[in-house]
Amino acid sequence: MEVFVHRDPRGYLTKELEDIDELEELLRGMESLPPLGDDEQVRVEIAGQWGKIKALLAGPAFADIWFNLDQAEETGE
C-alpha cells in the first residue's frame, strides 16, 4: 500500500520518509503556503490492493467519515 500526502503544490510518498515527524517538517517547510496547523487542509492519496483499502476504510479511523457523512460534515471532521 502507498500513501501520498499532498499539500499543493507538492506532495510526499510516506514510504520514502522516516516517520510522521519528517513528513510534518516537509509540509511545514513550504514557504509559499501559510504555516501548517492542525486546521490546514492536506490531501491524501492511498493506493493499494482493494482488500487492504476496504479494511482501512471500514476501520475506526474512517468509520464516522465514510459511513456517517452528514454527521462528519456537522462536526467539521
PABA-882762 format. One record per atom (N, C-alpha, C, CB): residue number from 1; residue in one letter; atom name; x, y, z. Coordinates in nm, 2 decimals. Glycine has a CB too. Layout:
BEGIN
   i aa at   east  north     up
 NUM  A CA      X      Y      Z
...
***
This chain:
BEGIN
   i aa at   east  north     up
   1  M  N   0.08  -0.12   0.00
   1  M CA   0.00   0.00   0.00
   1  M  C   0.09   0.12   0.00
   1  M CB  -0.10   0.00   0.12
   2  E  N   0.05   0.22  -0.07
   2  E CA   0.12   0.35  -0.08
   2  E  C   0.04   0.46  -0.03
   2  E CB   0.18   0.38  -0.22
   3  V  N   0.09   0.56   0.04
   3  V CA   0.02   0.67   0.09
   3  V  C   0.10   0.80   0.04
   3  V CB   0.00   0.67   0.25
   4  F  N   0.03   0.88  -0.03
   4  F CA   0.09   1.01  -0.08
   4  F  C   0.02   1.12  -0.02
   4  F CB   0.09   1.01  -0.24
   5  V  N   0.09   1.21   0.05
   5  V CA   0.03   1.32   0.12
   5  V  C   0.06   1.45   0.04
   5  V CB   0.07   1.34   0.27
   6  H  N  -0.04   1.52   0.00
   6  H CA  -0.03   1.64  -0.08
   6  H  C  -0.06   1.77   0.00
   6  H CB  -0.12   1.64  -0.21
   7  R  N   0.03   1.86  -0.01
   7  R CA  -0.01   2.00   0.03
   7  R  C   0.04   2.08  -0.09
   7  R CB   0.07   2.04   0.17
   8  D  N  -0.06   2.10  -0.18
   8  D CA  -0.03   2.16  -0.31
   8  D  C   0.06   2.28  -0.29
   8  D CB  -0.16   2.19  -0.38
   9  P  N   0.16   2.29  -0.37
   9  P CA   0.18   2.23  -0.50
   9  P  C   0.27   2.10  -0.49
   9  P CB   0.25   2.32  -0.59
  10  R  N   0.31   2.06  -0.37
  10  R CA   0.39   1.94  -0.35
  10  R  C   0.33   1.83  -0.27
  10  R CB   0.53   1.98  -0.29
  11  G  N   0.39   1.71  -0.28
  11  G CA   0.34   1.60  -0.20
  11  G  C   0.45   1.50  -0.18
  11  G CB   0.22   1.53  -0.27
  12  Y  N   0.43   1.41  -0.09
  12  Y CA   0.54   1.32  -0.04
  12  Y  C   0.48   1.18  -0.03
  12  Y CB   0.60   1.37   0.09
  13  L  N   0.56   1.08  -0.08
  13  L CA   0.52   0.94  -0.06
  13  L  C   0.58   0.90   0.07
  13  L CB   0.59   0.86  -0.18
  14  T  N   0.49   0.86   0.16
  14  T CA   0.53   0.83   0.30
  14  T  C   0.63   0.72   0.32
  14  T CB   0.41   0.80   0.38
  15  K  N   0.63   0.62   0.23
  15  K CA   0.73   0.51   0.24
  15  K  C   0.87   0.56   0.22
  15  K CB   0.69   0.40   0.15
  16  E  N   0.89   0.68   0.16
  16  E CA   1.02   0.73   0.14
  16  E  C   1.07   0.81   0.26
  16  E CB   1.02   0.82   0.01
  17  L  N   0.99   0.83   0.36
  17  L CA   1.02   0.91   0.47
  17  L  C   1.04   0.82   0.60
  17  L CB   0.91   1.01   0.50
  18  E  N   1.12   0.88   0.69
  18  E CA   1.15   0.80   0.82
  18  E  C   1.03   0.79   0.91
  18  E CB   1.26   0.87   0.89
  19  D  N   0.95   0.90   0.93
  19  D CA   0.84   0.89   1.02
  19  D  C   0.75   1.01   1.00
  19  D CB   0.89   0.89   1.16
  20  I  N   0.64   1.02   1.08
  20  I CA   0.54   1.13   1.06
  20  I  C   0.61   1.26   1.09
  20  I CB   0.42   1.11   1.16
  21  D  N   0.70   1.27   1.18
  21  D CA   0.77   1.39   1.21
  21  D  C   0.84   1.45   1.09
  21  D CB   0.87   1.37   1.33
  22  E  N   0.91   1.36   1.01
  22  E CA   0.97   1.41   0.89
  22  E  C   0.87   1.46   0.79
  22  E CB   1.06   1.29   0.83
  23  L  N   0.76   1.39   0.77
  23  L CA   0.65   1.44   0.68
  23  L  C   0.60   1.58   0.73
  23  L CB   0.54   1.34   0.68
  24  E  N   0.57   1.59   0.86
  24  E CA   0.52   1.72   0.90
  24  E  C   0.63   1.83   0.88
  24  E CB   0.49   1.71   1.05
  25  E  N   0.75   1.80   0.90
  25  E CA   0.86   1.90   0.88
  25  E  C   0.86   1.94   0.73
  25  E CB   1.00   1.84   0.92
  26  L  N   0.85   1.85   0.64
  26  L CA   0.85   1.88   0.50
  26  L  C   0.73   1.97   0.46
  26  L CB   0.85   1.75   0.41
  27  L  N   0.61   1.93   0.52
  27  L CA   0.49   2.01   0.49
  27  L  C   0.49   2.15   0.55
  27  L CB   0.36   1.93   0.54
  28  R  N   0.55   2.16   0.66
  28  R CA   0.57   2.29   0.73
  28  R  C   0.67   2.38   0.65
  28  R CB   0.61   2.27   0.87
  29  G  N   0.77   2.32   0.59
  29  G CA   0.87   2.39   0.52
  29  G  C   0.83   2.46   0.39
  29  G CB   0.99   2.30   0.50
  30  M  N   0.71   2.44   0.35
  30  M CA   0.66   2.50   0.22
  30  M  C   0.64   2.65   0.25
  30  M CB   0.53   2.43   0.17
  31  E  N   0.74   2.73   0.22
  31  E CA   0.74   2.87   0.25
  31  E  C   0.63   2.95   0.17
  31  E CB   0.87   2.93   0.22
  32  S  N   0.59   2.90   0.06
  32  S CA   0.49   2.98  -0.02
  32  S  C   0.35   2.96   0.03
  32  S CB   0.49   2.94  -0.17
  33  L  N   0.33   2.87   0.14
  33  L CA   0.20   2.85   0.19
  33  L  C   0.19   2.90   0.34
  33  L CB   0.17   2.70   0.19
  34  P  N   0.07   2.92   0.39
  34  P CA   0.06   2.96   0.53
  34  P  C   0.12   2.85   0.62
  34  P CB  -0.08   2.99   0.56
  35  P  N   0.15   2.89   0.74
  35  P CA   0.20   2.79   0.84
  35  P  C   0.11   2.66   0.85
  35  P CB   0.22   2.85   0.97
  36  L  N   0.17   2.55   0.86
  36  L CA   0.09   2.43   0.88
  36  L  C   0.04   2.41   1.02
  36  L CB   0.17   2.30   0.84
  37  G  N  -0.09   2.42   1.03
  37  G CA  -0.15   2.39   1.16
  37  G  C  -0.25   2.28   1.15
  37  G CB  -0.23   2.52   1.21
  38  D  N  -0.30   2.23   1.26
  38  D CA  -0.39   2.12   1.26
  38  D  C  -0.52   2.14   1.18
  38  D CB  -0.43   2.08   1.40
  39  D  N  -0.55   2.27   1.15
  39  D CA  -0.67   2.30   1.07
  39  D  C  -0.64   2.32   0.92
  39  D CB  -0.74   2.43   1.13
  40  E  N  -0.52   2.32   0.88
  40  E CA  -0.48   2.34   0.74
  40  E  C  -0.52   2.21   0.67
  40  E CB  -0.33   2.36   0.72
  41  Q  N  -0.57   2.23   0.54
  41  Q CA  -0.61   2.12   0.46
  41  Q  C  -0.49   2.05   0.39
  41  Q CB  -0.71   2.16   0.36
  42  V  N  -0.49   1.92   0.38
  42  V CA  -0.40   1.84   0.30
  42  V  C  -0.48   1.74   0.23
  42  V CB  -0.28   1.77   0.39
  43  R  N  -0.43   1.68   0.13
  43  R CA  -0.50   1.57   0.05
  43  R  C  -0.41   1.45   0.06
  43  R CB  -0.52   1.61  -0.10
  44  V  N  -0.48   1.33   0.09
  44  V CA  -0.41   1.21   0.10
  44  V  C  -0.46   1.11  -0.01
  44  V CB  -0.43   1.15   0.24
  45  E  N  -0.37   1.05  -0.08
  45  E CA  -0.40   0.95  -0.18
  45  E  C  -0.34   0.82  -0.14
  45  E CB  -0.34   0.99  -0.32
  46  I  N  -0.43   0.72  -0.13
  46  I CA  -0.39   0.59  -0.08
  46  I  C  -0.41   0.49  -0.20
  46  I CB  -0.47   0.54   0.04
  47  A  N  -0.31   0.42  -0.24
  47  A CA  -0.32   0.32  -0.34
  47  A  C  -0.27   0.19  -0.29
  47  A CB  -0.23   0.36  -0.47
  48  G  N  -0.35   0.08  -0.32
  48  G CA  -0.31  -0.05  -0.28
  48  G  C  -0.42  -0.15  -0.32
  48  G CB  -0.30  -0.05  -0.13
  49  Q  N  -0.40  -0.27  -0.27
  49  Q CA  -0.50  -0.38  -0.31
  49  Q  C  -0.63  -0.35  -0.24
  49  Q CB  -0.44  -0.51  -0.26
  50  W  N  -0.74  -0.37  -0.32
  50  W CA  -0.87  -0.34  -0.27
  50  W  C  -0.90  -0.40  -0.13
  50  W CB  -0.97  -0.39  -0.37
  51  G  N  -0.86  -0.52  -0.11
  51  G CA  -0.88  -0.59   0.02
  51  G  C  -0.83  -0.51   0.14
  51  G CB  -0.83  -0.73   0.03
  52  K  N  -0.71  -0.45   0.12
  52  K CA  -0.64  -0.37   0.22
  52  K  C  -0.71  -0.23   0.23
  52  K CB  -0.50  -0.35   0.19
  53  I  N  -0.75  -0.17   0.12
  53  I CA  -0.81  -0.04   0.12
  53  I  C  -0.95  -0.06   0.19
  53  I CB  -0.83   0.01  -0.02
  54  K  N  -1.02  -0.16   0.15
  54  K CA  -1.16  -0.18   0.21
  54  K  C  -1.15  -0.20   0.36
  54  K CB  -1.22  -0.31   0.15
  55  A  N  -1.05  -0.27   0.41
  55  A CA  -1.03  -0.29   0.55
  55  A  C  -1.00  -0.16   0.62
  55  A CB  -0.92  -0.40   0.58
  56  L  N  -0.92  -0.08   0.55
  56  L CA  -0.88   0.05   0.61
  56  L  C  -1.00   0.14   0.62
  56  L CB  -0.77   0.12   0.52
  57  L  N  -1.08   0.15   0.51
  57  L CA  -1.20   0.24   0.51
  57  L  C  -1.30   0.19   0.61
  57  L CB  -1.25   0.25   0.37
  58  A  N  -1.31   0.07   0.63
  58  A CA  -1.41   0.01   0.72
  58  A  C  -1.37   0.02   0.87
  58  A CB  -1.44  -0.13   0.69
  59  G  N  -1.24   0.06   0.89
  59  G CA  -1.19   0.06   1.03
  59  G  C  -1.23   0.19   1.10
  59  G CB  -1.04   0.06   1.02
  60  P  N  -1.20   0.19   1.23
  60  P CA  -1.25   0.30   1.32
  60  P  C  -1.20   0.44   1.28
  60  P CB  -1.21   0.28   1.46
  61  A  N  -1.09   0.45   1.21
  61  A CA  -1.04   0.59   1.17
  61  A  C  -1.12   0.65   1.07
  61  A CB  -0.89   0.58   1.12
  62  F  N  -1.19   0.57   0.98
  62  F CA  -1.27   0.62   0.87
  62  F  C  -1.42   0.60   0.89
  62  F CB  -1.22   0.56   0.74
  63  A  N  -1.46   0.53   0.99
  63  A CA  -1.60   0.49   1.00
  63  A  C  -1.69   0.61   1.01
  63  A CB  -1.62   0.40   1.12
  64  D  N  -1.66   0.70   1.09
  64  D CA  -1.75   0.82   1.11
  64  D  C  -1.76   0.90   0.98
  64  D CB  -1.71   0.90   1.22
  65  I  N  -1.65   0.92   0.91
  65  I CA  -1.64   1.00   0.79
  65  I  C  -1.71   0.92   0.68
  65  I CB  -1.50   1.03   0.75
  66  W  N  -1.68   0.80   0.66
  66  W CA  -1.73   0.72   0.54
  66  W  C  -1.87   0.69   0.55
  66  W CB  -1.64   0.60   0.53
  67  F  N  -1.91   0.64   0.67
  67  F CA  -2.05   0.58   0.68
  67  F  C  -2.15   0.68   0.74
  67  F CB  -2.04   0.46   0.77
  68  N  N  -2.10   0.79   0.81
  68  N CA  -2.19   0.89   0.86
  68  N  C  -2.15   1.03   0.81
  68  N CB  -2.18   0.89   1.02
  69  L  N  -2.15   1.04   0.68
  69  L CA  -2.11   1.16   0.62
  69  L  C  -2.17   1.29   0.67
  69  L CB  -2.12   1.16   0.47
  70  D  N  -2.31   1.28   0.69
  70  D CA  -2.38   1.40   0.74
  70  D  C  -2.33   1.44   0.88
  70  D CB  -2.53   1.37   0.75
  71  Q  N  -2.30   1.35   0.96
  71  Q CA  -2.25   1.38   1.10
  71  Q  C  -2.11   1.44   1.09
  71  Q CB  -2.26   1.25   1.19
  72  A  N  -2.03   1.38   1.01
  72  A CA  -1.89   1.43   0.99
  72  A  C  -1.89   1.58   0.94
  72  A CB  -1.81   1.35   0.90
  73  E  N  -1.98   1.61   0.85
  73  E CA  -1.99   1.75   0.80
  73  E  C  -2.03   1.85   0.91
  73  E CB  -2.08   1.75   0.68
  74  E  N  -2.13   1.80   0.99
  74  E CA  -2.18   1.89   1.10
  74  E  C  -2.07   1.92   1.20
  74  E CB  -2.29   1.82   1.17
  75  T  N  -1.98   1.82   1.23
  75  T CA  -1.88   1.84   1.33
  75  T  C  -1.75   1.90   1.27
  75  T CB  -1.85   1.71   1.40
  76  G  N  -1.74   1.91   1.14
  76  G CA  -1.62   1.96   1.08
  76  G  C  -1.51   1.87   1.06
  76  G CB  -1.58   2.08   1.15
  77  E  N  -1.54   1.74   1.08
  77  E CA  -1.43   1.64   1.06
  77  E  C  -1.42   1.60   0.92
  77  E CB  -1.46   1.51   1.15
***
